[in-house]
Amino acid sequence: MGKVLRAIPVLLGALVMLFPFAWTVVTSLTPDGTLLVSPPDFTPEGAGLDAYRRLLEAMPFWRIVFNSAWLAVASTVLQLVTSSMAAYAFARLPFPGRNALFAVYLATLMVPMQVLVVPLFLEMRAFNLVDTYFAVLAPTVASAFGVFLLRQAIAQVPREFDEAAVLDGAGHPRVFVFVILPLIRPALATFAIFGFIASWNAYLWPLVIIRSPEFMTIPLGLASLHGQFTTEWNVVMAGSVVSVVPILILYLFAQKHVIASVAQSGLK
């Protein structure tokens, strides 16, 4: 009985969290979809996939999905590489000013993207990189949050593993690749999800740096569906549903690593 009582708040919380997504799906299937129905009608008449067909006709949607997908994957991989290497240096390599440098690096987390947009744009323009894939990707190569998260994970790995590998003749590269990385897989998977979602949902920087429709990402494509006077909400919701699916698939595959990371690190 106690387990049932504890499960009720969890179930209610899950229903509250799922309600917006369910309403989004229903609106995308409604012929005259609107967000102003009160209460929401979850059994609309004439439900169908017409909004998805109109979405594909309104823009090169699959090209936009491809742009977002490969940029998100590339950004995530690059952040995993740079953040894990920096985290290993901060956690395992003694050098003068290590803690001070780490504190300064963490302080960059307090600098909002809005402050960096203008200098980043001027830098990209100086190198003639405006309206290119590289310009969208460059600011996401490194992540202070990723360095912090992975450093904490590496710090929890007993140094005895490193010492045993060193006794076997391994240097820092081999210790990093064959000892540390396998032991922090849950943290790497957790950060991969965060990095992928951040890149997939990025709006401000692509809006500033992208000019050509062929480089457009999903957030920009969805924003372009809003008309000046009217908006076809079922088409917008159809695009939103498609944009959420990859994130759900990614989380379903990586959820066990996320749970393991939370259990090991004590993150709330």
Secondary structure, DSSP 8 states (H G I E B T S, - for coil): -HHHHHHHHHHHHHHHHHHHHHHHHHHHHSTT--S--SS--SS-TT--SHHHHHHHHHS-HHHHHHHHHHHHHHHHHHHHHHHHHHHHHHHH---TTHHHHHHHHHHGGGS-HHHHHHHHHHHHHHTT-TTSHHHHHGGGS--HHHHHHHHHHHHTS-HHHHHHHHHTT--HHHIIIIIIHHHTHHHHHHHHHHHHHHHHT--HHHHHH--SGGG--HHHHHHHTB-SS-B-HHHHHHHHHHHHHHHHHHHHHHHHHHHHHHHHH---
